[in-house]
Amino acid sequence: MLTGEAGMGKTTMVRAFAKQLESSLTHYEYICDSALTPKLFYREVLERLGMNGASRRTVLKRQYQTCLLDLYEQDK
């Protein structure tokens, strides 16, 4: 996660970093939303990974953590 004031070069840095990633081994998502709450963040990530998120934040967080752990285990 990267945060900072507008115009500080966050997008430029993310794009430069993404170009260096091995596309067959990594997946990245660029989410740019200054009003994103934790609940909306979890939901957005889950949706981008093809999952339907729950309505409660605590359940969303658990789904998010489980999803990331599952992805990690698949790529071991």
C-alpha positions as CSV (number, residue, x, y, z in Angstrom):
1,M,0.0,0.0,0.0
2,L,1.3,3.4,-0.9
3,T,-0.2,6.7,0.3
4,G,0.8,10.3,-0.1
5,E,-0.2,13.8,-1.2
6,A,-1.4,14.5,-4.7
7,G,1.4,15.1,-7.2
8,M,4.1,13.3,-5.2
9,G,4.7,10.7,-7.9
10,K,2.8,7.7,-6.4
11,T,1.3,6.6,-9.8
12,T,4.6,7.0,-11.6
13,M,6.4,5.0,-8.9
14,V,3.7,2.2,-9.0
15,R,3.9,2.0,-12.8
16,A,7.7,1.8,-12.8
17,F,7.6,-0.9,-10.1
18,A,5.0,-2.9,-12.0
19,K,7.1,-2.9,-15.2
20,Q,9.8,-4.7,-13.3
21,L,7.5,-7.5,-12.0
22,E,7.6,-10.8,-13.7
23,S,4.1,-10.9,-15.2
24,S,3.8,-14.7,-15.2
25,L,4.6,-14.8,-11.4
26,T,2.8,-11.7,-10.1
27,H,-0.6,-10.1,-10.1
28,Y,-1.0,-6.5,-9.1
29,E,-4.0,-4.2,-8.9
30,Y,-3.9,-0.4,-8.9
31,I,-6.6,1.1,-6.8
32,C,-6.8,4.8,-6.7
33,D,-9.5,6.2,-4.4
34,S,-8.8,8.8,-1.7
35,A,-12.2,8.0,0.0
36,L,-11.6,4.3,0.3
37,T,-12.5,3.0,3.8
38,P,-11.1,-0.3,5.0
39,K,-14.5,-2.0,4.3
40,L,-14.5,-0.7,0.7
41,F,-10.8,-1.6,0.3
42,Y,-11.5,-5.3,1.2
43,R,-14.6,-5.4,-1.0
44,E,-12.7,-3.8,-4.0
45,V,-9.8,-6.3,-3.7
46,L,-12.1,-9.3,-3.4
47,E,-14.2,-8.2,-6.4
48,R,-11.1,-7.7,-8.5
49,L,-10.0,-11.3,-7.5
50,G,-13.4,-12.6,-8.6
51,M,-15.1,-13.0,-5.2
52,N,-18.2,-11.6,-3.7
53,G,-17.6,-9.8,-0.4
54,A,-19.7,-10.0,2.7
55,S,-21.6,-7.0,4.0
56,R,-19.9,-6.8,7.4
57,R,-16.4,-5.4,7.7
58,T,-15.1,-8.1,10.0
59,V,-16.3,-10.8,7.7
60,L,-14.8,-9.0,4.7
61,K,-11.5,-8.7,6.4
62,R,-11.5,-12.4,7.2
63,Q,-12.4,-13.2,3.5
64,Y,-9.6,-10.9,2.3
65,Q,-7.0,-12.6,4.6
66,T,-8.2,-16.1,3.6
67,C,-8.1,-15.1,-0.1
68,L,-4.5,-13.8,0.1
69,L,-3.4,-16.9,2.1
70,D,-5.0,-19.1,-0.5
71,L,-3.3,-17.3,-3.3
72,Y,0.0,-17.6,-1.5
73,E,-0.4,-21.3,-0.9
74,Q,-1.3,-21.9,-4.6
75,D,1.9,-20.2,-5.7
76,K,4.3,-22.0,-3.4
